[in-house]
């Protein structure tokens, strides 16, 4: 029993610290870690491993929400916060937060570079704590469940190949491959962030222009100019 408590505590700690951005790695890595423990150690029951994942995520998010609510808008004047979330993107998110708050909170989970900043914004803007918890619980049940059971399937597949290829050879191959896949996933998200790509589907569909200001399409400008000249000649 003591060993299983240790494993549950390690799952909670992994999800909590990665949830607050220390280190800034995808939470999915911690969920896969929990799935691996469940398959490798019979004393680690999947309901409690799943629960430990969910609690770690919710507690981390509440910590960030509390920091934002405590410090308020002045929090975003600090340089370390500005490195997490650029001013322009923060303003776009704030403008749409109360309208698309739950969607933003759920979708931001899959973007580690901006996830921390979104939860800070939720607290600083005094977004409803009840709605914040609803978004968290939705992911804790469905999102964590999806990655957890995918992880158990992945471990079973690796185990089957291990019997065929050999014990140590399989693990020596699987560990770096999984690590590299997670690294590439994080670098892809980080590159999107540095390139100024939309942080979420909400930003992409809602547009970045303020209300009352017409959208601009630079790529269509040459054709529009040619059409205008032809009309003037006529």
C-alpha positions as CSV (number, residue, x, y, z in Angstrom):
1,X,0.0,0.0,0.0
2,X,2.8,2.4,0.8
3,X,4.4,1.8,-2.6
4,X,1.2,2.6,-4.4
5,X,0.8,5.8,-2.3
6,X,4.2,6.8,-3.4
7,X,3.3,6.3,-7.1
8,X,0.1,8.2,-6.7
9,X,2.0,11.1,-5.1
10,X,4.5,11.1,-7.9
11,X,1.7,11.3,-10.5
12,X,0.1,14.2,-8.6
13,X,3.5,16.0,-8.3
14,X,4.3,15.6,-12.0
15,X,1.0,17.0,-13.1
16,X,1.0,19.8,-10.6
17,X,4.5,21.1,-11.4
18,X,4.2,20.8,-15.2
19,X,0.7,22.4,-14.8
20,X,2.3,25.6,-13.4
21,X,5.0,25.5,-16.0
22,X,7.9,24.0,-14.0
23,X,9.3,22.6,-16.3
24,X,7.3,23.9,-19.3
25,X,6.5,20.5,-20.8
26,X,3.2,19.1,-22.1
27,X,0.9,17.7,-19.3
28,X,0.3,14.8,-21.6
29,X,3.8,13.4,-20.7
30,X,2.6,13.1,-17.0
31,X,-0.6,11.4,-18.1
32,X,1.4,8.9,-20.1
33,X,3.7,8.4,-17.1
34,X,0.6,7.5,-15.0
35,X,-0.6,5.1,-17.6
36,X,2.8,3.5,-17.7
37,X,2.8,3.0,-13.9
38,X,-0.6,1.4,-14.0
39,X,0.6,-1.2,-16.6
40,X,3.9,-1.9,-14.9
41,X,2.8,-2.0,-11.3
42,X,-0.4,-4.0,-10.5
43,X,-0.8,-2.1,-7.2
44,X,-1.4,1.1,-9.1
45,X,-5.1,1.0,-9.8
46,X,-6.2,3.0,-12.9
47,X,-9.1,4.9,-11.2
48,X,-6.7,6.3,-8.5
49,X,-4.0,7.0,-11.1
50,X,-6.6,8.8,-13.2
51,X,-7.8,10.7,-10.1
52,X,-4.2,11.7,-9.2
53,X,-3.8,13.1,-12.7
54,X,-7.0,15.1,-12.5
55,X,-6.2,16.5,-9.0
56,X,-2.7,17.5,-10.0
57,X,-4.1,19.4,-13.1
58,X,-6.9,21.1,-11.2
59,X,-4.7,22.1,-8.3
60,X,-2.1,23.6,-10.6
61,X,-4.8,25.5,-12.5
62,X,-6.3,26.8,-9.3
63,X,-2.9,28.0,-8.1
64,X,-2.4,30.0,-11.3
65,X,-6.0,31.3,-11.2
66,X,-5.3,32.4,-7.5
67,X,-2.1,34.2,-8.4
68,X,-3.9,36.1,-11.2
69,X,-6.8,37.0,-8.9
70,X,-4.5,38.1,-6.1
71,X,-2.2,40.3,-8.1
72,X,-4.8,41.5,-10.6
73,X,-3.8,43.3,-13.9
74,X,-0.5,44.6,-12.3
75,X,0.7,41.0,-12.6
76,X,1.2,41.5,-16.4
77,X,3.7,44.3,-15.8
78,X,6.3,41.9,-14.7
79,X,8.9,40.8,-17.3
80,X,8.6,37.1,-16.5
81,X,4.9,37.2,-17.1
82,X,5.4,39.1,-20.4
83,X,7.8,36.3,-21.5
84,X,5.0,33.8,-20.9
85,X,2.4,35.8,-22.8
86,X,3.1,38.7,-25.1
87,X,1.1,41.9,-24.5
88,X,-0.7,41.9,-27.9
89,X,-1.9,38.3,-27.5
90,X,-2.9,38.9,-23.9
91,X,-5.1,41.8,-25.0
92,X,-6.8,39.7,-27.7
93,X,-7.5,36.9,-25.3
94,X,-8.8,39.3,-22.6
95,X,-11.3,40.8,-25.2
96,X,-12.8,37.4,-25.9
97,X,-12.4,35.8,-22.5
98,X,-15.8,36.5,-21.0
99,X,-17.5,35.4,-24.3
100,X,-15.5,32.2,-25.0
101,X,-14.0,31.6,-21.6
102,X,-14.7,27.9,-21.2
103,X,-13.6,27.1,-24.8
104,X,-10.4,29.1,-24.3
105,X,-9.6,27.3,-21.1
106,X,-10.1,23.9,-22.6
107,X,-8.2,24.6,-25.9
108,X,-5.4,26.3,-24.1
109,X,-4.5,23.1,-22.4
110,X,-3.0,21.8,-25.6
111,X,-0.7,24.8,-26.0
112,X,2.0,24.7,-23.2
113,X,3.6,28.0,-24.3
114,X,0.4,30.0,-23.6
115,X,-1.4,27.7,-21.1
116,X,0.0,29.3,-18.0
117,X,-0.7,32.8,-19.3
118,X,-4.4,32.0,-20.0
119,X,-5.0,30.8,-16.5
120,X,-3.4,33.9,-15.1
121,X,-5.6,36.0,-17.3
122,X,-8.7,34.1,-16.0
123,X,-7.8,35.0,-12.4
124,X,-6.7,38.6,-13.1
125,X,-9.9,39.3,-15.1
126,X,-11.9,37.8,-12.2
127,X,-13.5,35.2,-14.5
128,X,-16.1,33.1,-12.8
129,X,-14.5,30.5,-10.6
130,X,-17.4,28.1,-11.1
131,X,-17.0,28.3,-14.9
132,X,-13.2,27.9,-14.5
133,X,-13.8,24.7,-12.5
134,X,-16.3,23.4,-15.0
135,X,-13.7,23.7,-17.8
136,X,-11.1,22.0,-15.6
137,X,-13.4,19.1,-14.7
138,X,-14.3,18.6,-18.4
139,X,-10.7,18.2,-19.3
140,X,-9.9,16.1,-16.1
141,X,-12.6,13.6,-17.1
142,X,-12.6,13.5,-20.9
143,X,-9.1,14.8,-21.8
144,X,-7.2,13.0,-19.1
145,X,-9.2,9.8,-19.8
146,X,-8.4,9.9,-23.5
147,X,-4.7,10.3,-23.0
148,X,-4.6,7.9,-20.1
149,X,-6.2,5.0,-22.0
150,X,-4.2,5.8,-25.1
151,X,-1.1,5.5,-22.9
152,X,-2.2,2.1,-21.5
153,X,-2.8,0.9,-25.1
154,X,0.7,2.2,-26.1
155,X,2.3,0.5,-23.2
156,X,0.6,-2.8,-24.1
157,X,1.8,-2.5,-27.7
158,X,5.3,-1.8,-26.5
159,X,5.1,-4.8,-24.2
160,X,4.0,-7.1,-27.0
161,X,6.9,-5.9,-29.2
162,X,9.2,-6.4,-26.2
163,X,8.4,-10.1,-26.0
164,X,9.3,-10.3,-29.7
165,X,12.4,-8.1,-29.8
166,X,13.8,-8.6,-26.3
167,X,13.3,-6.9,-23.0
168,X,16.2,-4.3,-22.8
169,X,16.4,-3.7,-26.6
170,X,12.7,-2.7,-26.7
171,X,12.9,-0.2,-23.8
172,X,16.2,1.3,-25.0
173,X,14.4,2.0,-28.3
174,X,11.0,3.1,-26.9
175,X,12.2,5.6,-24.2
176,X,14.1,7.8,-26.6
177,X,11.4,7.6,-29.3
178,X,8.7,8.7,-26.9
179,X,10.9,11.4,-25.4
180,X,11.7,12.7,-28.9
181,X,8.1,12.7,-29.9
182,X,7.1,14.8,-26.8
183,X,10.0,17.1,-27.5
184,X,9.0,17.7,-31.2
185,X,5.4,18.2,-30.0
186,X,6.5,21.0,-27.6
187,X,8.8,22.6,-30.2
188,X,6.0,22.7,-32.7
189,X,3.8,24.5,-30.3
190,X,6.6,26.8,-29.2
191,X,7.3,27.7,-32.9
192,X,3.7,28.5,-33.5
193,X,3.8,30.8,-30.4
194,X,7.0,32.6,-31.6
195,X,5.6,33.0,-35.1
196,X,2.5,34.7,-33.8
197,X,0.1,31.9,-34.9
198,X,-3.4,31.9,-33.2
199,X,-3.1,30.6,-29.7
200,X,-6.5,28.9,-30.0
201,X,-9.2,28.1,-32.4
202,X,-11.2,31.0,-30.9
203,X,-8.5,33.5,-32.0
204,X,-8.3,32.0,-35.4
205,X,-12.1,32.1,-36.0
206,X,-13.0,35.3,-34.2
207,X,-10.3,37.4,-35.8
208,X,-7.8,39.7,-34.3
209,X,-9.2,43.1,-35.4
210,X,-11.0,45.2,-32.8
211,X,-14.8,45.6,-33.1
212,X,-15.7,48.3,-35.6
213,X,-12.4,48.0,-37.5
214,X,-12.5,46.4,-41.0
215,X,-10.4,43.3,-41.5
216,X,-7.4,43.8,-43.8
217,X,-6.2,41.3,-46.4
218,X,-2.7,42.4,-47.7
219,X,-2.5,39.6,-50.2
220,X,-5.6,40.9,-52.0
221,X,-4.3,44.5,-52.2
222,X,-2.6,44.3,-55.6
223,X,-5.7,42.9,-57.3
224,X,-7.9,45.5,-55.7
225,X,-5.6,48.3,-56.9
226,X,-5.6,47.0,-60.5
227,X,-9.4,46.8,-60.4
228,X,-9.7,50.3,-59.0
229,X,-7.4,51.7,-61.8
230,X,-9.5,50.0,-64.5
231,X,-12.7,51.5,-63.1
232,X,-11.1,55.0,-63.0
233,X,-10.0,54.6,-66.7
234,X,-13.6,53.8,-67.7
